[in-house]
Amino acid sequence: MYKQTYSQPDKGKLTCEECKSTMFRVSYGKVTCIDCGWSVKGSAGNKYGARRTVANDGIKRDSKYEASVADELLLRKRTGDILDYESQYKVVMPIFNEAGRIVHSVSHKVDFRLHLKDGSFELLEAKGVQTADYRWRRTLLEKLWLPEHKDHTYLVIKQRG
């Protein structure tokens, strides 16, 4: 896949309407702002219609729905319902052969990891579209990783609409 990143000179030819940035990514004829994900008119948008959005905690999220879940988690943290949360928590799942040696490892970034009051953790996914790749990684997470980490639970929140 060919990707090119460039910065427009101060000629004002191409400026993002959302964040006024001049940094764009060009990939397969699609021109997208690097900072906010805005697409230039006529170029293809996100495959599933997701739009990068900044949540109230100041972190840029992959979709408006994920940003709304982050806003809710921030409120839960402020009210003391949860101790803390992490974004884009990386889970690495090793795959072993018959001899017990690691032959492959699969990583998956879960949208949020909540630290609950009782000391346990909850992995939280905010999903709009469940792709085949996501379903495969979720199966591995549930069958390989969660049985080894008894202090973690897994929850998927599906977007309605």
The 8 nearest C-alpha neighbors of each residue, nearest first, counted from 0:
[[1, 2, 26, 27, 3, 25, 28, 29],
 [0, 2, 26, 3, 27, 25, 28, 4],
 [3, 1, 26, 25, 0, 4, 24, 27],
 [2, 4, 25, 24, 5, 26, 1, 23],
 [5, 3, 24, 23, 25, 2, 6, 22],
 [4, 6, 23, 22, 7, 3, 24, 25],
 [5, 7, 22, 21, 8, 23, 4, 24],
 [6, 8, 21, 9, 5, 22, 13, 12],
 [9, 7, 10, 6, 11, 21, 12, 13],
 [8, 10, 11, 7, 12, 21, 6, 13],
 [9, 11, 8, 12, 7, 13, 14, 21],
 [12, 10, 9, 13, 14, 8, 7, 21],
 [13, 11, 10, 14, 7, 9, 8, 21],
 [12, 14, 11, 21, 7, 15, 10, 23],
 [15, 13, 21, 19, 20, 16, 11, 12],
 [14, 16, 19, 20, 17, 18, 21, 32],
 [15, 17, 19, 18, 14, 37, 20, 39],
 [16, 18, 15, 19, 37, 35, 20, 14],
 [17, 19, 20, 15, 16, 35, 34, 14],
 [20, 18, 15, 14, 16, 17, 21, 22],
 [21, 19, 15, 18, 22, 14, 34, 32],
 [20, 22, 14, 7, 6, 23, 15, 13],
 [23, 21, 6, 20, 33, 32, 5, 7],
 [24, 22, 32, 33, 31, 5, 4, 21],
 [25, 23, 4, 31, 30, 3, 33, 32],
 [24, 26, 30, 3, 29, 2, 28, 4],
 [25, 27, 2, 29, 28, 1, 24, 30],
 [28, 26, 29, 25, 1, 2, 0, 30],
 [27, 29, 26, 25, 30, 42, 43, 41],
 [28, 30, 42, 26, 27, 25, 43, 31],
 [31, 29, 25, 39, 24, 38, 42, 23],
 [32, 30, 38, 24, 23, 37, 36, 33],
 [31, 33, 23, 36, 37, 34, 35, 22],
 [34, 32, 23, 22, 36, 35, 24, 31],
 [33, 35, 32, 36, 20, 22, 18, 23],
 [36, 34, 37, 32, 33, 51, 18, 52],
 [35, 37, 32, 31, 51, 33, 34, 38],
 [36, 38, 32, 31, 35, 39, 17, 15],
 [39, 37, 31, 30, 44, 42, 40, 36],
 [38, 40, 30, 42, 31, 41, 37, 29],
 [41, 39, 42, 38, 43, 30, 44, 37],
 [40, 42, 39, 43, 38, 29, 44, 30],
 [43, 41, 29, 40, 39, 30, 38, 44],
 [42, 44, 29, 41, 45, 38, 46, 30],
 [45, 43, 38, 46, 42, 48, 29, 37],
 [44, 46, 48, 47, 49, 43, 50, 38],
 [45, 47, 48, 44, 49, 43, 50, 128],
 [46, 48, 45, 49, 128, 44, 127, 50],
 [47, 49, 45, 46, 50, 44, 62, 127],
 [50, 48, 62, 47, 45, 51, 61, 63],
 [49, 51, 62, 52, 63, 48, 61, 36],
 [50, 52, 61, 62, 60, 36, 35, 63],
 [51, 53, 60, 63, 59, 62, 50, 66],
 [54, 52, 59, 58, 60, 57, 66, 55],
 [53, 55, 66, 56, 57, 58, 70, 59],
 [56, 54, 57, 70, 53, 58, 69, 73],
 [55, 57, 54, 58, 73, 70, 69, 53],
 [58, 56, 55, 54, 53, 59, 60, 52],
 [59, 57, 53, 56, 54, 60, 55, 52],
 [58, 60, 53, 52, 54, 51, 57, 61],
 [61, 59, 52, 66, 51, 62, 53, 65],
 [60, 62, 51, 50, 52, 65, 59, 49],
 [63, 61, 51, 50, 49, 65, 64, 60],
 [62, 64, 66, 52, 65, 67, 50, 51],
 [63, 65, 67, 62, 66, 68, 125, 158],
 [64, 66, 68, 62, 67, 63, 125, 60],
 [67, 65, 54, 69, 63, 64, 68, 60],
 [66, 68, 70, 64, 69, 65, 63, 71],
 [67, 69, 71, 65, 70, 66, 72, 64],
 [70, 68, 66, 72, 67, 71, 73, 65],
 [71, 69, 67, 73, 68, 72, 55, 54],
 [70, 72, 68, 74, 69, 73, 75, 67],
 [73, 71, 75, 69, 74, 70, 76, 68],
 [72, 74, 76, 70, 71, 75, 69, 77],
 [75, 73, 77, 71, 72, 76, 78, 70],
 [76, 74, 72, 80, 78, 73, 77, 81],
 [77, 75, 73, 81, 79, 74, 78, 80],
 [76, 78, 74, 79, 75, 73, 80, 81],
 [79, 77, 75, 76, 80, 74, 81, 73],
 [78, 80, 76, 81, 77, 75, 82, 116],
 [79, 81, 75, 78, 76, 82, 116, 77],
 [82, 80, 115, 76, 79, 83, 116, 75],
 [81, 83, 114, 115, 116, 76, 79, 80],
 [84, 82, 114, 81, 76, 113, 85, 115],
 [85, 83, 113, 112, 114, 111, 86, 82],
 [84, 86, 112, 111, 88, 113, 87, 83],
 [85, 87, 111, 88, 110, 112, 84, 109],
 [88, 86, 110, 108, 109, 111, 89, 85],
 [87, 89, 109, 108, 86, 111, 112, 85],
 [90, 88, 108, 107, 87, 109, 91, 106],
 [89, 91, 107, 106, 108, 92, 88, 109],
 [92, 90, 106, 105, 93, 89, 107, 104],
 [91, 93, 105, 104, 144, 106, 90, 94],
 [94, 92, 104, 103, 101, 105, 91, 95],
 [93, 95, 103, 104, 101, 102, 92, 96],
 [96, 94, 101, 100, 99, 102, 93, 97],
 [95, 97, 99, 98, 100, 102, 101, 94],
 [98, 96, 99, 95, 100, 101, 102, 94],
 [99, 97, 96, 100, 95, 101, 102, 94],
 [100, 98, 96, 95, 97, 101, 102, 94],
 [101, 99, 95, 96, 98, 102, 97, 94],
 [100, 102, 95, 94, 103, 93, 96, 99],
 [103, 101, 95, 94, 100, 96, 104, 93],
 [104, 102, 94, 101, 93, 105, 95, 92],
 [105, 103, 93, 92, 94, 91, 106, 102],
 [104, 106, 92, 91, 93, 103, 107, 94],
 [107, 105, 91, 90, 92, 104, 89, 108],
 [106, 108, 90, 89, 109, 91, 136, 105],
 [109, 107, 89, 87, 88, 90, 110, 106],
 [108, 110, 88, 87, 111, 124, 107, 89],
 [109, 111, 87, 124, 86, 123, 108, 88],
 [112, 110, 86, 123, 85, 109, 87, 122],
 [113, 111, 122, 85, 84, 121, 123, 88],
 [112, 114, 84, 121, 120, 115, 83, 111],
 [115, 113, 120, 83, 82, 84, 119, 81],
 [114, 116, 81, 119, 117, 118, 82, 120],
 [117, 115, 118, 81, 82, 114, 119, 80],
 [116, 118, 115, 119, 114, 120, 81, 82],
 [119, 117, 116, 115, 114, 120, 150, 82],
 [120, 118, 150, 115, 117, 151, 114, 121],
 [121, 119, 151, 114, 113, 115, 150, 152],
 [120, 122, 152, 113, 151, 112, 153, 123],
 [123, 121, 112, 153, 111, 152, 154, 113],
 [122, 124, 154, 111, 155, 112, 153, 110],
 [125, 123, 155, 110, 109, 126, 156, 154],
 [124, 126, 156, 65, 155, 157, 110, 123],
 [127, 125, 157, 128, 124, 158, 156, 129],
 [126, 128, 158, 157, 129, 125, 64, 159],
 [129, 127, 126, 130, 47, 158, 157, 133],
 [128, 130, 133, 126, 134, 127, 131, 132],
 [131, 129, 133, 132, 128, 134, 135, 127],
 [130, 132, 134, 133, 135, 129, 136, 128],
 [133, 131, 135, 130, 134, 136, 129, 137],
 [132, 134, 136, 130, 135, 131, 137, 129],
 [135, 133, 137, 131, 132, 136, 138, 130],
 [136, 134, 132, 138, 133, 137, 131, 139],
 [137, 135, 139, 133, 138, 134, 140, 132],
 [136, 138, 140, 134, 139, 135, 133, 141],
 [139, 137, 141, 135, 140, 136, 142, 134],
 [140, 138, 136, 142, 137, 143, 141, 135],
 [141, 139, 144, 137, 138, 143, 142, 136],
 [140, 142, 138, 145, 139, 143, 137, 144],
 [141, 143, 139, 140, 138, 144, 145, 146],
 [144, 142, 139, 140, 141, 145, 146, 92],
 [143, 145, 140, 147, 146, 92, 141, 142],
 [144, 146, 148, 147, 141, 143, 140, 149],
 [147, 145, 148, 144, 149, 143, 142, 141],
 [146, 148, 145, 144, 149, 143, 150, 151],
 [149, 147, 145, 150, 146, 151, 144, 152],
 [148, 150, 151, 146, 147, 145, 152, 119],
 [149, 151, 119, 148, 120, 152, 118, 121],
 [152, 150, 120, 121, 149, 148, 119, 145],
 [153, 151, 121, 122, 120, 154, 150, 145],
 [154, 152, 122, 121, 123, 151, 155, 141],
 [153, 155, 123, 122, 124, 156, 152, 121],
 [156, 154, 124, 123, 125, 157, 153, 126],
 [155, 157, 125, 124, 126, 154, 158, 123],
 [158, 156, 126, 127, 125, 155, 159, 128],
 [157, 159, 127, 126, 160, 156, 64, 125],
 [160, 158, 157, 127, 156, 126, 64, 128],
 [159, 158, 127, 157, 128, 64, 126, 48]]
